[in-house]
Amino acid sequence: MYRFLFKPKWILFHVLVVAMVVLMVNLGLWQKHRLEDRRDFNAEVSARSVEPVMPIDELVTGAIDPAIDPAIDSAVDSATDPATVQWRTVTATGTYLADEQVLIVNRAQVGITGVNVVTPLELTDGRLVLINRGFIPDTQPVPAPADGEVQVTGRLRETQERTLGGLTEAEGDLTELFRIDIPRLAAQLPGPVLSVYVDLLSSEPDQGQLPIPLPDPELGEGSHLSYMFQWWIFAVCVVVGWVLAVRRSISQHRRDVDRAATPTTPTPATTATPATTPTPARPAATASGDVSERDGRTPPDSPTPAGDEATTAHG
């Protein structure tokens, strides 16, 4: 009864259904993991943003020494793990190195394209920290940093790394980059660089209307939860569709089998009916003829019968 379900086209159908279900279930799990990561991120940012503000030279002790190849581990003094201090609010006092300022291109803020301005700040202990001073629209000139000693307040951030499909930085000293890659920038700076950078929140003296400080991180959960359920609902729909298709095919197959097993009753031959010869039409009688026939008399203009003619001759 069910052997037809193991024919090649049905096996291909079963495999396709299983593959789709597995894919959709895993896409739902992927969205679930992304939701969990997002919630962990939100919790981390919320917790660290309310911790006391600290001077950066007390909180971060690591630095990348440009005299050593940044690609090797010995170039980084890992006394402070950047991941453990990211999103902490710090203060830093020092002097901007305007000649070492770089632009991070292909940025956007409030729907406007532009660049981020990153300027090294030399601390009192001689180390350098990269300050992301904020966003400049493409239509605006980049203002120079403040002269003399400044005090900045901002959030600590980890270095930005090249992602899959991301553009590769060129060789040599650069004034424009695609990301804030601390080891890459440390190679062209004149001193040891902290292994974190700072997103500027405020500065004394104030830097004016431009650059525009970066907005606070978005702490929403996004659409991951709805996407998770959406993929799992799709998987259930595929299974239900498979069940309906199989049941319908089984019912159709059963009807076909029953029809083939039912004996066919022969139809009796039909006897041909002989053709009927049509009766010639009788001539229509005149009105007088009809009356004479009813009275038993011969009409005057009718031919005399042979017997009558003989009787008349003899008389």
C-alpha positions, 0 to 999 in steps of 0.5 A: 500500500505504501510502497509508492512512497519509496519511489525515487521522486518521493524519496527526493521529496522526503529529503527536501522536506527534512533539509528544509526543516533542519535548516529552519530549526537551525535558523531559529536557534541562530536567532535565539543565540543572537538574542541571548548575545544581545541580552548579555551585551545590554546587561554588560553595557548597563552594568559598566556604565553605572560604575564609578568614573575612573582615570584611564591611567589607573584602570588600563595598564596595557599598551602596544609598543610600536617598537615591537611588531604589533602582530606578536603577543609580546608587543602588548602588555596584557595587564588589563584585558580590554574586554573586562573594561569595555564600556567603562566611563573614564577620564583622560588628561593630556595633549592632542597630537594633531599631526597624527590625526586620522579619519575613519571613513564610510560612517553614518549618523542620523542618516548622514554619511561622513567620517569619524575623527580619531586623534591620539592623546598623549597622557602625562605618563607618555602613553598614547590613547586614541580618542574618537572625537566624533562624527563629521558630515562629508559636507563639513570641514574637519576641525583641528583639536584643541591646543594645550592640555585637555581633559576628556571623558568617554567610554572605553572601547576595544579595537575594531577588527576586520570582519569577513568581507571587510576591506583591507587597510593599505600599507604605510602611514595612513590618514584614512582608515576603514576601522579603528584598528589599534595595532595597525595605528600603533605601528605609525604612532611615536609612542606606546598606545593603550590597547583600548580607545575612547569614544568621547562624551565631553571635553574641557575645553569644549570642542564646539558643535563639531565633531558630534559625539557618538550616540549611546549604544542601542540597548534594544533586543531587536527582532531576534525573538520574532525571527526565532518563532517565525523560522520555527513556525515555518518548519512546522508548516513544512511538516504539516504540508508533508503530512497532508501531501502524503495522506492525499497521495495515499488516499488517491493510491487506495482509490486507484487500487480499488478501481483496478481490483473491481471486475468489469461487467460486460455490456449486452449486445443491442439487437438491431431493429428492422427498418419500417417501410413507410406507408404511401400517403392516401390521396385526399378525397373531395368533399362530394366523394366523401358524402357519396361514400357515406350514402352508398351512392356513386357520384355523378362524375365518377366512372360507372362500374363494369357491372352497371354498364352491362345491365344498362346495355341489356335493358 
